[in-house]
Amino acid sequence: MDFRDDELHRFEAEGAASLPQAETEGHVDHDGARIWYASHGSGAPVILLHGGLGNSGNWGYQVPALIDAGHQVIVIDSRGHGRSTRDERPYAYELMASDVLAVMDRLKIKKAAIAGWSDGACTGMILGRTHPERVSGVFFFACNMDPSGTKEFVATPVIERCFSRHTKDYAALSATPDRFDAFVEAVGLMQRTEPNYTIADLADIHVPVAIVHSEHDEFIKREHADHLVRHIPGAELILLPGVSHFAPLQRPAQFNASLLDFLARIPA
């Protein structure tokens, strides 16, 4: 997918490319929520976890590339996002990590690589620490593991275009389309207060990890990416030039090349 949408004009107007037809699609009832998932292709499993306020459709440029490379690709709408529901409890990354395990159990996937974007990356890293037997590696894109890793928020046209797309998608997909404002508030509370991983917690992660940071990330400090690489055993740093927090949408070919290279270097 060799094109650029650096300013997200296309994403705002049309969304990402449509996901291909799934081999398996459905919901799993888990811990007060109905979690939507879809599975595409066959081969070594890769689970894609989208960012906060988004949905699995945001991975439209990645799923075909992974299928073509010989992977089974599983996309999951995080609880309360997209087609998935939630109960009235506050959002928590650990709870969303348990949802991923429930989908893996439903699909009888013993172990998978996880590629996470923003909130999805945090969920993937938590799984890598708490359930390393289920995780073959974590591609950790555009995220922090404690609140000090985030920048002070500054609204930009690119962020506003992404938010506009999320607003439209939520109205189209959610079982509670009239609760977008409450949804944004609840997710924002989680993002401001979680996760809270210490250096000791990071040292307890023993799966292959790539910390992936964009040159112009609007939300995550570069020094936080360096901090994670220093304290997660064996972690590597991947820098993506010219893009921001929305790299999978802005320059899919660049992002996909880094992801596929990482997957090729970890045990299936």
N, C-alpha and C positions, 0 to 999 in steps of 0.2 A: 504494500500500500504506500506507494512513493508519491506522496503529495504533502503539502503543508497547510495547516490551518492555525497559524501561530496566534492570530487574534480571536479565534473561536467564532468567527462569523458563520461559518458553515455549521458548526456544532449548535449554535443558538438556533439557527433556522431549521435544521433538519435532524439534529442529533447525530450520533455516530452511525456507521454503517449498520444495517440490520444484522442481527445474529442469524447464522444459518439454521436450517431445520435441525432440531434436536432429535437424537435417537431416543432419549428418555427425558421427560419433563413432568414436574408435579410439585406437590407440597408434602412436607413432613411435619406432623404435629409434634412440637417439642417445647416443653417448659413454658406453657402459656402463649405460644405463638404458632403460626402456620408459616413455615419457611419454604419459599419457592426456590426451586433449583432446576437446572437443565444440564444434560450431559451430551457432548458432541464428540464424534470420532472415537478412535481406539488407540491403545498404546499406553505408554507411561503416563499416569494421571497427573494433571496440573489443575489446581483449583485457583480460580481468579476471584479475588475479593475486592469489590469496588470501594470508593471513598464515601465519606459522609454526605448525606443528602442525595446521593446518586442511586444508580441501579445497575444491574448486570448489562444492560444495553450499552453502557459506556465502554464496554470492552469489544465493541463491534469490529474494530480494526485488528484486534489481537487474536480472537478466536480462530478465524480462518488460517492465519499464519501458523498457529500451534497445531491445528489439525493437519496441515500440509507437512509439518515436520514430524508427524507420527505420534502425536499425543492424544490421549483422551482429555478433553477439556470440560471441566465442570464449572459452571457459573452459579452463584448463589446471591439472591437478594437478601441483604442483611435484615434482621428483624426490624419491622416498622418502615422499611424502605421498599420501593418498587411494589412487587406483588406480595410481599411478606407482611404479616400482621405482627402486632405486639400486644402485650398486656399493659397495665398501668404502672409497672415498675420503672424506675429510671433506667436509661440506657447504661450498659456496662460492657466493656470489651470482653471480659471473661465470659459473660453470658452469651455474647455473639460467637465467641470461640466454641462454646459448647454446642451451639447450633450447627457449626461446621462439622463437628464430629457426628452429630445426628444425621446429617446428609451423607457423610461418608459411610456410616453404618447402613443407611437405607440402600446405598448403591454398592454395598459390599466392597468398599475400597479400603484396603488395609493400610496403605501408605501412599502419600502424594506429596508432590512439591506444591508450595503455595506462593503465588504471586499476589502481593497485596499493594493497594494504592491508598495512601493516606490512612483513614481509619481502618481500611482492610489490611494494610500492612501491619498495623498494631495488633489486630486480631491474629494475623498469621504468626507474628513473633511470639505472642503469648502461647499459641499452640506449640511452637517449636520448643519453648521452655517446659511447658507442662505435660506435653504428650510427644516427646521426641520419637517414640516408637511409631507414630503415625505420620511423621513429617520427614520427607527426604531432603528438604531445603527450603529456605525462605528468601524470596526476592522482595526486599523491603524498600518500597519506593515512596518517597515524599512523606515521611512520617517521623514522629518523635516518640520516645519512650518515657519521657517525663515532661511536665508542662513547661519547664524552663527552656525546652528546645524550640519553642515557637516564637515567631516574630510578632511584634505589635501589628494588629490588623490595619491594613490600609486598603480601602476599596479602589479597584482599578476597573477599566472597561472590560478587561478579559474576565475578571472575577464576576462582574455583573452579567456578562453574557452567559457564563456557566450557570449562575444562579437562575437566570431566566429559563434556561433549558430544564434545570431541575424542577422548577415550579410547574412547567408544562407537563413533564413526565409524571410527577407526583399526581397531578390531577387526572391523568389518563390511566395510571396503573393502580393507584392505592385503593384499598377497601374503605379508606376514610379520606376522600378527596378534599373535604372541606376543613381539614385539620392541619394544613401545611404550616401555618404559623406556629402552632404548638409543637409540631414535629421539629421545626428548625430550632426552637428554644430548647427542647429536650436534648437533641443531639449536641447543640452548642454547650450545654452544661457538662456533658460527658467530656467533650473535647477540652474544656477549660480545666478540668479537675483530674482527668485520667490520661494515660496510665501514670504510675509512679514507680517505675523500675529504678532500683538502686544499682550501684556498680556491682554489688554482690549478686543481684538478680541477673544482670547482664552476663556476668562470668559463669552463670549456671546454664547458659545456652550452648548446647553442644551439637547442633545441626549446622550444615553449611548455610552461610548467610551472606548475601550481597546487600550492602547498604547503597541505595541508588539515589543520587541527589542531582537535581537539575540546577543549571547555572543561575537561573532567574526564579527559583522557587519563591513564591509570595508568602509562604507560611512557615517554612522550616529553616532554621539557621544552619549554615554550612558547618559551623563549629560543632553543632550537635551531631551531625553526620560523622564528623571526625571522632567525637566522643564515643559513639556507638562502635565504630571500627576498632578503637583502642581497647575497648573493654569486653567485646564479644569474642571469644576465642576463635581465631581463624577467619574472622570476617574480612571481606574485601570491600573496597570502595569503588563504585562505578559512578563517574561523572558524565552527565548528559549536557553537552554544550548547546546554547542557543534556545533552550526551551525552559518551561516553568513547571509549576505544580500540575499542569495539564498535558504533560509530554505525550502520553499515549494517544491523545487526540490531535496534538499539534503536529508531531512528526512521527507517525506510526512506524515507519521503516526503521528509524533510528532506535526507537524504544524496543521494537520487536527483536532487532539484532542483538541487543544487550540481553534481553530475556532469554532468547534461544541459546545464546552462548553460555549463559549461566546454567541452564537446564542440561546442556550437553556435557557439562563438567561435573555434575553431581550424580551419585548412584541412582539408578532408576528405581 
